[in-house]
């Protein structure tokens, strides 16, 4: 069926199967409403909306189309996708390209070969609410090349790689109140100068990191989430990534709760519960700059806060650090820790006899995402723990 030249059509309880290219094509101002139909097994796409077409599709089954269940392409093309089953398509469940806009509500998008939802190109936008993105062959949601998504109230789980992956300058993802669990690599990946706002999600049991932020210009705000039982780090930052981590439960991840590595990588970690992680509560390595403020860091299997390597720097203040298996705070290989007003196993640090303690006034400035500066004047401690090689998990 073709709808074009400002025409309109309503399709109800129809089957569009094994068409040469696509079952439904809407373009040049055409408008389509389709519900309770089956669009499957077509040569390229189940439905294409392009060049200013608009469509609303509700209660349909888009399955086993060669490339995508639904493709929306071009500026001024708009599609509302509601309560559909979009499954087992050859590449994407839903593709949004070249400035198009899509609104998805209450869909089940499963088992597509590449991505459940793929949003690509400057100006392309998708608002996703109350959907299931399950068991897709690469990722649940992919965002790249200046596209933007807002995802709320969704289950993004059991995809072969990331739950959500956002990449590229001007690309942006906002995630709120979602379950991102049991994915084959990361719950959320942010790379290549992308930006992510991650608020009040449950990021659980992903095979690698819960959240991973990498590369110059990549930034993430990670606030009020449960980041629990991930197979590597709860939150990982490297290669000049920058993060603001505030008010999260970061618990029982297999390695570090939070790990920040590499010159140019920066993190402000504040007001979190960082508990019972398999190696370190917070790891700072290879030149990273990190402020750790106002957190509860307890019950981690190796050390509460670990700073490793020259030019690695941790500002550690006003934390409650207790019951970590080896030590509260450790520096190694030239790492610098500057601390004030922490409680170590229930005792204020001013009451502790710390070996090689020097009252040296120093100020460190750390420029954080969104223009905030962290500047702190306090004591600089040498708190290196010289432990047998067998008792330390070592670097990283």
N, C-alpha and C positions, 0 to 999 in steps of 0.2 A: 504494500500500500504506500503511495506517495501523496503527501500533503504539502502543497507549495503555493506560492503567489498569493499569500494572504487568505488562502482557503482554510477550511476547518473540517475536522472529521471526528466522529465518536466511534470507537471500536469496543464491542462488549461481547464476551464469551465466544471469542474466535480463536482459531488455531492458525498460526503462520509458521510453517515448517518447510525446511529444505528449499528456501528461495536462493537464487543465485548469489546475491550479495547481502541484502538485509531484508528482514521481514517488514520493517517500518522505516520510512524515510520522511523527515520533516525538515523543510528548509524554506528560505526566502519569505519569511513572514507567515508560514503555515502554522496552524495550531491543531494539536491532537490531544484527545482524551481517550485513554485506553484502560480498560479494567477487566479483570476476571478472564484473561486470555492467556494462551500459551504461545510463546515466541521462541522456537527452539530449532536447533540443527541447521541454521542458515549459514550460507557460504562464507560470510565475513562477520556481520554484526546482527544481533537481534533487532536493535533500533539505533538509528542515527538521527541526531538533531543538530543542524548546522546552519550557518549563514542567517542568523536571526530567527530561526524556528523556535517554537515553544511547545512543550508537551507536559502533560500530567499523566503518570502511569501508576495505577493502583491495583493491588491484588492480583498481579500477573505472575507468571512463571517464565523467566528468561534463562534458558539452559542449553548447554552444549552447542552454543554458537562458536564459530571457528576462532574469532579474534576476541570479541567482547560481547557481553550481554547488552550493554547500553554505552554508546559513545555520544558525548555532547561536545561540539567543536565550534569555536569562533565566538568573538565578542557579540553580545546581544542574544546569543543562544541561551535559553534557560529551560531547565527541566526540573520538575518535582517528581520524586520517586518515593512512593509510599506503600508500605506493607506488601512488598514483592519478595519472591524467592528468586535470587539471582545466583545461580550455582553452575559449576562445572563448565564454565566457558573457557575457550582455548587460551586467552591471555588474561584479560581483566574482567571482573564483574561489571564495574562501572568505570569509564574513562572520561576525564574532563580535561580539555585541551584548549590552548590558544585563546584564553580569556573568557571561556564559557562559565556558566554558573549552574550549580546543581544543589538542590535541597533533598536530603535523604532522611526519611523517618520510618522507623519500625520495619526495616528490611532485614532479611536473612541473606547474607552474602557469603557463600561457602564454597570451598573446593575449586576455586578458579585457579588456573595454571600459574599465573604470576601474582597479581594483587587483587584483593577484594575491591579496593577503590584506588585509582591512580589519578592524581591531579598534577598537571604539568603545564608550565608556561606562565609568563607574566600575566597577572590579572585573572587567572583561573581560580575559581573559588568553590569550595564545597562546605556546606553546613550539614553535619551528620548528627542525628539524635536518635537514641533508643534503638540502635541497630546491632545486629550480631555479625561480626567479621571473623569467621572461623575457618581454620584448616585450609587456608589458601596456600598455594605452592611456594611463594616467596614471602610476601608480607601482607598483613591485613590492610594497611593504608600506606601508600607511598606519595610523597609530596616533593616536587623538585622545580628548579628553574624559575623561581619567583612566584610560585603558586601559594595559596593559603587555604588552610582548613580549620574548622572549629568542630571539635568532636565532644559530645556530651552524652552521658548516660548509656554508653555502648559497652558491649563485651567484645574485646579484640584479643582473641585467644587461640592457641594451638596452631598458629601459622608457622610455616617452616623456618622463616628467619625472624625478622622484627615484627612486633605488633604494629608499631608505627615508625616510619623512617622519613625524616625531613632533611633535605639536602639542597644547598645552593643559596647564593646571595639573594636576599629579598624573600626567600621562602620562609613561611611562618606556620606554626601549628599551635593551636590552643587546645588543651585536653583538660576536661573537668568531669569528675564523678564517673570515671570509666573503670572497668576491669581490664587490665592488660596482663594476662597470665599465661603461663605454660607455652610461651613462644620459643622457637628453636634457637634463637640467638638472644636478642635484646628485647626488653619490653618497649623501650623508646630509644631510637638512635637519632642524634642531631649532628650533622657534619657539614663541612664546606660552607661556612658562614651563614648557616640557617639559624633561626630563632625559635625557641619553644617555650610556652607557658604551660606548666604542668601543675595542676591544682586539684587536690582532694581525690586522687585516684588510688586504686589498689593495684600495685605493681608487684606481682607475686609469681614465684617459681619459674621465671624465665631462665633458660639454660645458661646464658652468660650474664651480662649486667642487667639490672632493672632499668637504669637510665645510663646512656653513654653519650658524652659530649666531646667532640673532637674538632680540631682545626681552627686556624685563625679566623676570627669574626663570629664563630659559633657561640651562642649564648643561650642559657636556659635559666628560668626561674622555676624552682622545684619547691612547692609549698604545700604543707598539710596532707601529704601522701602517706600511705603505708607501703614501704619498700621492703619486702619481706621474702626470705627464703629463695633468693635468686642464686644461680649456680656459680657465679663468680663474685663480682662486687655488687653491692647495692647500687651505688652511683659511681661511675668512672668518668674522669676528666683528663684529657691529655692533648698535647700538640696545640697549645694556645687556646683551648676552650676556656670559657668563663661561666661560672654558675653562681647563683644565689640559692642556698639550700636552707629553708626556714620552716621549722615547726613540723617536721616529718618524724614518723616512726621508721627507723632504719634498723632492722632486727633480723638476726639469724640468717644473714647471707653467708655463703660458703667461704668467702675470703674477707676482704675489707668491707666495712660498712660504707665508707667514702674513701676514694683513692684519687689523688690529684698528682699528675706527673708531667714534667717537662717545663722548660723555661717558657714564660709567657702564659702558662696555665694558672688561673686564679680562681679562688673560691672563697665565699663568705658563708660559713657554716654556723648557724645560730639557732638556738632554741629547739634543738632536735633531741629525741631519745635515740641514742646509737648504742645498741645493746646486743650482746651475745652473738656477735659475728665471729666467724671461724678463724680469723687471723688478727686483724687490727680493727679498732673502731674507726680511726682516721689515719690514712697513710699519705705522706707528703714526700715527694721524691723528685730528684733530677731537676732542681731549679724552680719548682712550683712555689707560688706565694699563696698562703692560706691563712685566714683568720678563723679561729675556732672559739666561739663566744656563747656562753650561756647554755651549753648543752649538758645533758646527762650522758656520760660515756661509761658504760658499766658492763661487766661480765664478758668482755671480749677475750678470746682464747689466747692471744699473745700479748698485746699492749693496747692501751687506750689511744694514745696519739704517738705516731712514729714519724720522725723527720730524718730523711736519708739523703746525703749527698751535698756537695758544695753548692751554694746559692739556693738551696732549698730552705724555706723559711716558714715557720709557724708562729703566729701570734695566738697565744692560748690564755684566755682570761675568763674568769667568772664561770667556770665549768665545775660540775660535780663529777669527778673521775674516780671510780671506785671498783673494786672487785675484779680488775682485769688480771689475767693469770700470771703474767710476767712482771709488768710494771705499768705505772700510770702514763708516764711520758718518757720516750726514748729518743735520743739523737745519735746518729751514726755518720761517719765519713764526712764531717764538716757541716752537717745540718745545723741550723740555728733555731732555737726556741726562745721566745720572749714571753714570759708568763707573769700574770698578776691575778690575785684574788680568786684562785682556784681552791676547791676543797678536794684533797687527795685522801681517799678512804676515810672521809668524814672529818679530816683535820685541815684547817686552813693552812695553805702552803707557807705562810710566814712563820708557822710554828715548827716546820720541818727542818731538820738538819740535812741540807743537800750538799754532797761533796762538790768541792771546787766552785762553790757559789761565789759570784762576784757581783757587787752592787754597781753595775755599769749602766748609766743612763744612756738610752738610745732611742731613736725614733725611726719607725718604719712606715712608709706610705704605701698603700696598696690601692690602686684605682680599680674599682669594681664595675661590673656592668651597670648601666643606667646612670653613670657619672658619679656614683657615690665614692667617697674616699674613706679609708680606714686608717687612722693615724693613732699610734699608741706609744706612750712613754712609760717604761717600766723596767723591771729587772731582766737581765739576760743570764740564763743558767746553762751550765754544762751539766746535763743530766744523762750522759752517755752510760748505757749499761753494757758492760763487757761480759758477755755470756758465752758459754761454750757454743761452738758452731752448730752442734747437733740440736741445740735447744731453740734455735731461731729459724724461722722460715726464710730469713734472708731478704734480699732485695726484691721489691715488688710484690 
